[in-house]
């Protein structure tokens, strides 16, 4: 599921958009997806992915808490149990992150990770805890527009794809596992697809390419975003070295 979350991140992002003000993402949203993987030629639903937002107030700031949870369906727990939580605390207007947290439980593998984005916008203090290993602390530098893997999922929705032309490609940077990764997003036009309880929706179709072994093929890693003010991720299809899969929106609320 770690790879699926990374792929989800890659599929949901586009160019550096630090100048874009958030008008789409609201507190109280909840998106639920059925995650499927191709097993012996059949697309089989294995897990549920839930994305939620809420307002959190601290002594100094009001932040937007973004969370992404992945949980295998109970019938698959005995085969490979997954309980992953990815979180980001961001400015509600710019969606710039101040804190990123990751807590994964996959079979017998566990890992906890925390990034603190310093006020200079280019320094991250990280703490990592892996099963049966000592705690690791590291401070590293990133670009001024770099975001974590959760906040960038929502940053995408601030982009007005109606201004894009088919074939237009943009670049951006995301940090994952204490490393920056460059990704290109190619706008491919519009298609009408099913978007869960939202019904049939006209969507922006975006193909993703990256310098990583996590993705395979040309125009085989695609996301469909509803072509409205909310730009909800309705469908994601991915191709990785060990197979193919998809995430289908089943329910969206709080829009």
C-alpha positions as a Markdown table, in Angstrom:
| # | Residue | x | y | z |
|---|---|---|---|---|
| 1 | Unk | 0.0 | 0.0 | 0.0 |
| 2 | Unk | 3.0 | 2.3 | 0.4 |
| 3 | Unk | 3.5 | 2.1 | -3.3 |
| 4 | Unk | -0.2 | 2.7 | -4.0 |
| 5 | Unk | -0.1 | 5.9 | -1.8 |
| 6 | Unk | 3.0 | 7.1 | -3.6 |
| 7 | Unk | 1.3 | 6.4 | -7.0 |
| 8 | Unk | -1.9 | 8.1 | -5.8 |
| 9 | Unk | 0.2 | 11.2 | -4.9 |
| 10 | Unk | 2.0 | 11.2 | -8.3 |
| 11 | Unk | -1.4 | 10.8 | -10.1 |
| 12 | Unk | -3.0 | 13.6 | -8.2 |
| 13 | Unk | -0.5 | 16.4 | -8.6 |
| 14 | Unk | 0.6 | 18.8 | -11.3 |
| 15 | Unk | 2.9 | 21.9 | -11.7 |
| 16 | Unk | 4.2 | 24.0 | -8.8 |
| 17 | Unk | 1.2 | 26.1 | -7.9 |
| 18 | Unk | 2.4 | 28.0 | -4.7 |
| 19 | Unk | 0.8 | 31.2 | -6.1 |
| 20 | Unk | -2.6 | 29.6 | -6.4 |
| 21 | Unk | -5.1 | 30.5 | -3.7 |
| 22 | Unk | -7.3 | 27.7 | -2.4 |
| 23 | Unk | -11.0 | 28.2 | -3.5 |
| 24 | Unk | -11.9 | 24.6 | -3.9 |
| 25 | Unk | -10.9 | 22.6 | -0.8 |
| 26 | Unk | -13.3 | 23.0 | 2.1 |
| 27 | Unk | -13.2 | 21.8 | 5.7 |
| 28 | Unk | -15.5 | 18.9 | 6.3 |
| 29 | Unk | -15.0 | 17.1 | 3.0 |
| 30 | Unk | -14.9 | 13.3 | 2.8 |
| 31 | Unk | -14.0 | 11.2 | -0.2 |
| 32 | Unk | -14.2 | 7.4 | -0.2 |
| 33 | Unk | -12.5 | 5.2 | -2.8 |
| 34 | Unk | -12.5 | 1.5 | -3.5 |
| 35 | Unk | -8.9 | 0.4 | -4.3 |
| 36 | Unk | -8.5 | -2.5 | -6.7 |
| 37 | Unk | -5.6 | -4.5 | -8.0 |
| 38 | Unk | -5.4 | -6.8 | -11.0 |
| 39 | Unk | -5.1 | -10.3 | -9.6 |
| 40 | Unk | -4.8 | -13.1 | -12.2 |
| 41 | Unk | -6.5 | -11.0 | -14.8 |
| 42 | Unk | -9.3 | -9.8 | -12.6 |
| 43 | Unk | -9.6 | -6.3 | -11.1 |
| 44 | Unk | -10.2 | -7.2 | -7.4 |
| 45 | Unk | -11.2 | -4.7 | -4.7 |
| 46 | Unk | -8.8 | -5.1 | -1.8 |
| 47 | Unk | -9.0 | -1.9 | 0.3 |
| 48 | Unk | -10.8 | 1.4 | 1.0 |
| 49 | Unk | -9.0 | 4.8 | 0.8 |
| 50 | Unk | -10.6 | 7.7 | 2.7 |
| 51 | Unk | -9.6 | 11.3 | 2.3 |
| 52 | Unk | -10.9 | 13.9 | 4.8 |
| 53 | Unk | -10.5 | 17.5 | 5.8 |
| 54 | Unk | -11.1 | 19.4 | 9.0 |
| 55 | Unk | -10.2 | 22.8 | 10.6 |
| 56 | Unk | -7.8 | 22.7 | 13.5 |
| 57 | Unk | -6.9 | 25.7 | 15.7 |
| 58 | Unk | -3.6 | 26.1 | 17.5 |
| 59 | Unk | -2.5 | 28.8 | 19.9 |
| 60 | Unk | -1.0 | 30.7 | 16.9 |
| 61 | Unk | -2.8 | 29.6 | 13.7 |
| 62 | Unk | -5.8 | 28.1 | 12.1 |
| 63 | Unk | -4.8 | 25.1 | 10.0 |
| 64 | Unk | -6.6 | 22.7 | 7.6 |
| 65 | Unk | -6.0 | 19.1 | 8.6 |
| 66 | Unk | -5.8 | 16.8 | 5.6 |
| 67 | Unk | -5.8 | 13.0 | 6.1 |
| 68 | Unk | -5.6 | 10.0 | 3.8 |
| 69 | Unk | -6.3 | 6.5 | 5.3 |
| 70 | Unk | -5.9 | 3.1 | 3.6 |
| 71 | Unk | -7.6 | 0.0 | 5.1 |
| 72 | Unk | -7.9 | -3.4 | 3.6 |
| 73 | Unk | -11.3 | -5.0 | 3.6 |
| 74 | Unk | -11.7 | -7.4 | 6.5 |
| 75 | Unk | -11.7 | -10.5 | 4.3 |
| 76 | Unk | -8.2 | -9.6 | 3.1 |
| 77 | Unk | -6.7 | -8.8 | 6.6 |
| 78 | Unk | -5.6 | -12.4 | 7.1 |
| 79 | Unk | -3.8 | -12.3 | 3.8 |
| 80 | Unk | -2.1 | -8.9 | 4.1 |
| 81 | Unk | -3.5 | -6.4 | 6.7 |
| 82 | Unk | -3.1 | -2.7 | 6.0 |
| 83 | Unk | -3.8 | 0.2 | 8.3 |
| 84 | Unk | -2.0 | 3.3 | 6.8 |
| 85 | Unk | -2.6 | 7.0 | 7.8 |
| 86 | Unk | -1.1 | 9.9 | 6.1 |
| 87 | Unk | -1.7 | 13.4 | 7.4 |
| 88 | Unk | -0.8 | 17.0 | 6.6 |
| 89 | Unk | -1.5 | 20.3 | 8.4 |
| 90 | Unk | -1.6 | 23.2 | 6.0 |
| 91 | Unk | -2.5 | 26.9 | 5.6 |
| 92 | Unk | -6.1 | 26.9 | 4.6 |
| 93 | Unk | -5.5 | 29.5 | 1.8 |
| 94 | Unk | -2.2 | 28.6 | 0.3 |
| 95 | Unk | -2.2 | 24.9 | 1.3 |
| 96 | Unk | 1.5 | 25.2 | 2.3 |
| 97 | Unk | 2.3 | 22.5 | 4.8 |
| 98 | Unk | 3.7 | 23.0 | 8.2 |
| 99 | Unk | 3.5 | 19.4 | 9.5 |
| 100 | Unk | 3.4 | 16.0 | 7.8 |
| 101 | Unk | 2.8 | 12.7 | 9.5 |
| 102 | Unk | 2.8 | 9.1 | 8.3 |
| 103 | Unk | 1.9 | 6.0 | 10.3 |
| 104 | Unk | 1.9 | 2.7 | 8.3 |
| 105 | Unk | 1.1 | -0.8 | 9.3 |
| 106 | Unk | 1.4 | -3.3 | 6.4 |
| 107 | Unk | 1.6 | -7.0 | 7.3 |
| 108 | Unk | 4.5 | -7.2 | 9.7 |
| 109 | Unk | 6.0 | -3.9 | 8.6 |
| 110 | Unk | 5.5 | -0.7 | 10.6 |
| 111 | Unk | 6.9 | 2.8 | 10.1 |
| 112 | Unk | 6.2 | 6.3 | 11.6 |
| 113 | Unk | 7.4 | 9.4 | 10.0 |
| 114 | Unk | 7.1 | 13.1 | 10.8 |
| 115 | Unk | 8.2 | 16.2 | 8.8 |
| 116 | Unk | 8.3 | 19.7 | 10.3 |
| 117 | Unk | 8.4 | 22.4 | 7.6 |
| 118 | Unk | 10.4 | 25.3 | 9.0 |
| 119 | Unk | 9.3 | 28.9 | 8.5 |
| 120 | Unk | 12.0 | 29.5 | 5.9 |
| 121 | Unk | 10.0 | 27.2 | 3.6 |
| 122 | Unk | 13.1 | 25.3 | 2.5 |
| 123 | Unk | 14.1 | 23.3 | 5.5 |
| 124 | Unk | 12.5 | 20.1 | 6.8 |
| 125 | Unk | 13.2 | 18.4 | 10.2 |
| 126 | Unk | 12.3 | 14.8 | 9.9 |
| 127 | Unk | 11.9 | 12.0 | 12.5 |
| 128 | Unk | 11.6 | 8.3 | 11.4 |
| 129 | Unk | 10.8 | 5.3 | 13.5 |
| 130 | Unk | 10.9 | 1.8 | 11.9 |
| 131 | Unk | 10.2 | -1.5 | 13.5 |
| 132 | Unk | 13.2 | -3.0 | 15.4 |
| 133 | Unk | 15.4 | 0.0 | 14.4 |
| 134 | Unk | 16.6 | 3.1 | 16.4 |
| 135 | Unk | 14.9 | 6.4 | 15.8 |
| 136 | Unk | 16.4 | 8.4 | 13.0 |
| 137 | Unk | 16.5 | 12.2 | 12.8 |
| 138 | Unk | 17.5 | 14.3 | 9.8 |
| 139 | Unk | 17.4 | 17.9 | 8.6 |
| 140 | Unk | 17.4 | 18.4 | 4.8 |
| 141 | Unk | 16.8 | 21.2 | 2.3 |
| 142 | Unk | 14.0 | 21.3 | -0.3 |
| 143 | Unk | 12.8 | 23.8 | -2.9 |
| 144 | Unk | 10.5 | 26.6 | -1.9 |
| 145 | Unk | 7.5 | 25.1 | -3.8 |
| 146 | Unk | 8.0 | 21.5 | -2.6 |
| 147 | Unk | 5.1 | 20.0 | -0.7 |
| 148 | Unk | 4.4 | 16.7 | 1.1 |
| 149 | Unk | 2.5 | 13.8 | -0.5 |
| 150 | Unk | -0.8 | 14.6 | 1.2 |
| 151 | Unk | -1.0 | 18.4 | 0.8 |
| 152 | Unk | -0.1 | 18.1 | -2.9 |
| 153 | Unk | -3.2 | 15.9 | -3.4 |
| 154 | Unk | -5.3 | 18.8 | -2.5 |
| 155 | Unk | -3.2 | 21.5 | -4.1 |
| 156 | Unk | -4.1 | 20.0 | -7.5 |
| 157 | Unk | -7.7 | 21.1 | -7.0 |
| 158 | Unk | -6.7 | 24.8 | -7.0 |
| 159 | Unk | -5.7 | 24.5 | -10.6 |
| 160 | Unk | -8.0 | 25.7 | -13.4 |
| 161 | Unk | -7.5 | 23.0 | -16.0 |
| 162 | Unk | -10.0 | 24.8 | -18.4 |
| 163 | Unk | -7.0 | 27.0 | -19.4 |
| 164 | Unk | -4.9 | 24.0 | -20.4 |
| 165 | Unk | -4.5 | 22.8 | -24.0 |
| 166 | Unk | -4.4 | 19.0 | -24.9 |
| 167 | Unk | -0.8 | 17.9 | -24.7 |
| 168 | Unk | 0.3 | 20.7 | -22.4 |
| 169 | Unk | 2.8 | 19.5 | -19.8 |
| 170 | Unk | 3.7 | 21.0 | -16.4 |
| 171 | Unk | 6.3 | 20.1 | -13.9 |
| 172 | Unk | 6.3 | 20.1 | -10.0 |
| 173 | Unk | 8.2 | 18.7 | -7.1 |
| 174 | Unk | 7.1 | 16.5 | -4.1 |
| 175 | Unk | 9.0 | 15.2 | -1.2 |
| 176 | Unk | 8.6 | 11.5 | -0.2 |
| 177 | Unk | 10.9 | 9.3 | 1.9 |
| 178 | Unk | 13.1 | 12.3 | 2.6 |
| 179 | Unk | 13.7 | 12.8 | -1.1 |
| 180 | Unk | 12.4 | 15.2 | -3.7 |
| 181 | Unk | 10.8 | 13.9 | -6.9 |
| 182 | Unk | 10.1 | 15.6 | -10.2 |
| 183 | Unk | 6.9 | 14.7 | -12.0 |
| 184 | Unk | 5.3 | 15.9 | -15.3 |
| 185 | Unk | 1.5 | 16.1 | -15.8 |
| 186 | Unk | 0.1 | 16.1 | -19.3 |
| 187 | Unk | -3.4 | 17.4 | -19.9 |
| 188 | Unk | -5.3 | 15.0 | -22.3 |
| 189 | Unk | -8.7 | 16.7 | -22.6 |
| 190 | Unk | -12.1 | 15.8 | -21.1 |
| 191 | Unk | -14.1 | 12.6 | -20.7 |
| 192 | Unk | -17.4 | 11.8 | -19.0 |
| 193 | Unk | -17.2 | 9.1 | -16.4 |
| 194 | Unk | -19.1 | 7.8 | -13.3 |
| 195 | Unk | -18.1 | 9.6 | -10.1 |
| 196 | Unk | -19.8 | 7.6 | -7.3 |
| 197 | Unk | -22.8 | 9.3 | -5.7 |
| 198 | Unk | -22.0 | 12.4 | -7.8 |
| 199 | Unk | -23.3 | 10.6 | -10.8 |
| 200 | Unk | -21.9 | 11.0 | -14.3 |
| 201 | Unk | -19.4 | 13.9 | -14.5 |
| 202 | Unk | -17.4 | 15.6 | -17.2 |
| 203 | Unk | -13.8 | 15.2 | -16.0 |
| 204 | Unk | -10.3 | 16.5 | -16.9 |
| 205 | Unk | -8.1 | 13.6 | -18.0 |
| 206 | Unk | -4.4 | 13.9 | -16.9 |
| 207 | Unk | -1.5 | 11.6 | -17.8 |
| 208 | Unk | 1.4 | 11.4 | -15.3 |
| 209 | Unk | 5.0 | 10.7 | -16.0 |
| 210 | Unk | 7.9 | 10.6 | -13.6 |
| 211 | Unk | 11.6 | 9.6 | -13.3 |
| 212 | Unk | 10.8 | 6.7 | -11.0 |
| 213 | Unk | 10.5 | 2.9 | -11.3 |
| 214 | Unk | 7.2 | 3.2 | -9.4 |
| 215 | Unk | 5.3 | 4.0 | -12.7 |
| 216 | Unk | 5.4 | 2.0 | -16.0 |
| 217 | Unk | 4.2 | 2.7 | -19.5 |
| 218 | Unk | 3.3 | 5.8 | -21.5 |
| 219 | Unk | -0.1 | 7.3 | -20.8 |
| 220 | Unk | -1.0 | 4.4 | -18.5 |
| 221 | Unk | -1.0 | 6.3 | -15.3 |
| 222 | Unk | -4.1 | 8.6 | -15.5 |
| 223 | Unk | -6.4 | 10.6 | -13.2 |
| 224 | Unk | -9.8 | 12.0 | -14.0 |
| 225 | Unk | -10.8 | 15.2 | -12.1 |
| 226 | Unk | -14.4 | 16.5 | -12.1 |
| 227 | Unk | -14.5 | 19.5 | -14.4 |
| 228 | Unk | -16.2 | 21.8 | -11.9 |
| 229 | Unk | -15.1 | 24.1 | -9.1 |
| 230 | Unk | -14.4 | 21.2 | -6.7 |
| 231 | Unk | -12.2 | 19.2 | -9.1 |
| 232 | Unk | -12.8 | 16.0 | -7.2 |
| 233 | Unk | -10.6 | 13.0 | -8.1 |
| 234 | Unk | -13.1 | 10.6 | -9.6 |
| 235 | Unk | -10.9 | 7.8 | -11.0 |
| 236 | Unk | -7.3 | 6.9 | -10.9 |
| 237 | Unk | -5.6 | 4.2 | -13.0 |
| 238 | Unk | -2.0 | 3.1 | -12.4 |
| 239 | Unk | 0.6 | 0.8 | -13.9 |
| 240 | Unk | 3.5 | -0.4 | -11.7 |
| 241 | Unk | 6.2 | -3.0 | -12.2 |
| 242 | Unk | 4.1 | -5.7 | -10.4 |
| 243 | Unk | 0.8 | -5.0 | -12.1 |
| 244 | Unk | -2.0 | -2.5 | -12.6 |
| 245 | Unk | -4.8 | -1.1 | -10.4 |
| 246 | Unk | -7.3 | 1.6 | -9.9 |
| 247 | Unk | -9.1 | 3.7 | -7.3 |
| 248 | Unk | -12.8 | 4.4 | -7.9 |
| 249 | Unk | -14.7 | 7.2 | -6.1 |
| 250 | Unk | -17.7 | 5.6 | -4.3 |
| 251 | Unk | -18.9 | 8.5 | -2.2 |
| 252 | Unk | -18.1 | 12.3 | -1.9 |
| 253 | Unk | -19.6 | 14.6 | 0.8 |
| 254 | Unk | -19.0 | 18.0 | 2.3 |
| 255 | Unk | -18.5 | 19.7 | -1.0 |
